[in-house]
Amino acid sequence: MNTIQTAPAAAPTGNPHPSRWAAAAGVVAVGTGVALGELAAGLVSPSLSPVTAVGGAVIDAVPPGVKEWAISLFGTSDKVALLGSMALVIAALAALSGVVERRRRFAGVAIIAVFGVVGLAAVLGRAELTANAIPVPLLVAVVGMVLLRWLIRRLEEWRPVAGPHDAGAAVRRQTDASGPVPVPVTGSIHGPVPGPAPRPVPGPVQAPGEPARRRFLQVLGGTATVAVLGGLLASTLRGAAAVVSEVRSKLALPAAASPAPPIPAGAEIKLDGLGPLVTPNKDFYRIDTALRVPLVDPEQWTLKVTGLVEREIELDFATLLAKPLTERHVTIACVSNEVGGDLIGNARWLGWAVRELLALAGPKPGADMVLSRSADGWTAGTPLEALTDSRDALLAVGMNGEPLPLEHGFPVRLIVPGLYGYVSATKWVTELKLTRFADDAGYWTPRGWSERGPIKTSSRIDVPRDGRSVGAGTVTFGGVAWAQHTGIGKVELRVNRGPWQPAQLAPGISQDTWYQWKLALPLTPGQHEVQVRATDLAGVPQVEDQAPVAPSGATGYHTVRVSVK
């Protein structure tokens, strides 16, 4: 009797619970998006993330009775309970997105897109909004959608095996089709009976669906690992940011010994489309080299004055706040601001006069530059005379009536009227080194930018915007002009390179701020080119010749083209 040996049967590899695996794919995809979004927010927007924005919106929306019930039930852990509840809701919706995506392509992706819209709306509605926070919820949605489609495609490759579920049957069918394999018979008086050579016994057989199953589990597990690692890193960053943010929120700044002069009547022109005279913190431009916003605890902060001084000084935050503080409106600008650009803002700053600090240190003869250093190592070289003359150069601790926002230099930064930020506006400042331009250079000077960086007189048309259509008749133009530490004497407009016409110039808050202006012009139907120029109080007009921002700031007349219907 022939003996037939077969390989061990492989286990069935059909997917017995496809909906469960699809739900897992949804949770992993969305979880990874949320984790990476929180990580990105920790780097570029420490005061606001999609999760905190949605949580804040929930807190604002629930009735007072529900808030009181939550506090009575959870006590000081009410925020933890809220975040836990949000996590459960997000996980449930994420699982649903995976299930529906498996059944109908892009249905689950649409659910995640709604996630993104809700997160974006929540971020846009928060008072802590900054430009850096806006792309983060979009990043969360895009990552979640891409990962969901990828995981579901891998899952669809893992399908039930067609035919008998016993993989061993395939081996038996292959053996039977070849006929019986004779086995040598021993013990005959004539010796062994010759016959065909024994067929090799096959090894363990891999079932047809096994590679697909393994691929799916590998990508699911790998993606989940990325989510966990991203979440841990984000938690570390966000936790540090939360600590500093809480310290900032509880900080009460002292009253100014020298308050800001009142804003003159008529300084702010009321014109649709024209921005406010004082830029809100959330709209203030931010340009720096910090990939991650430095998180500086004021209790640990110190400022050292070193270099060419008679006496080195070390100042802590409490001592700084105890000094007689000055409050002034000052407009600052980035050297990268193009003609007509918006990398400029006007705020009310509170701080201690830098000249008083340097007087205590006693600059030595020969010093002509102060090299300021940030907590992240960035440096700026500021002319010594700009920090010791009569201008209101400040070690600022406040911005528009509140402590500096984290991304704007909390707890202390430099503000110097009349100089571009790259040579003066050091955020998170920790050191002032008195030195010489011949011996030291700030971060940007060796990279091709000019050494001293005085702000150039400039002007901008804000209303109407370039390319807009307007009705025929009288069209009112409006905008701003600036010549920090000198002041604006007049602003003029011209149409189609015609004669210059004087605009109505509002009184400035001071010579260190920008001025608003407006002018009503009669325009006939057609295309019109309108240009603006400013002249400072010394009678020097802004430069007409076009020049790029490098190496010392852009020049030229801001020009808009409008279509009159």
Secondary structure, DSSP 8 states (H G I E B T S, - for coil): -------------S-S-HHHHHHHHHHHHHHHHHHHHHHHHHHH-TT--HHHHHHHHHHHHS-HHHHHHHHHHHGGGHHHHHHHHHHHHHHHHHHHHHHHHHHSTTHHHHHHHHHHHHHHHHHHTSTT--GGGTHHHHHHHHHHHHHHHHHHHHHHHS---SS-S-HHHHHHHHHHHT----------TT-----------------TTHHHHHHHHHHHHHHHHHHHHHHHHHHHHHHHHHHHHHHHHH------SB------TT-S---TT---SS--GGGS----S-SS-----TTT-EEEEEESBSS-EEEEHHHHHTS--EEEEEEEE-TT--TT---EEEEEEEEEEHHHHHHHH-B-TT--EEEEEETTS-EEEEEHHHHHSSS--EEEEEETTEE--GGGTTT-EEE-TTB-GGGT--SSEEEEEEE-TTT---SSGGGT--SS-B---EEEEEES-TT-EE-SEEEEEEEEEE-TTT-EEEEEEEETT---EE-EE---S-TTS-EEEEEEEEE-SEEEEEEEEEEETTS-B---S-B-STTT--BS-EEEEEEE-
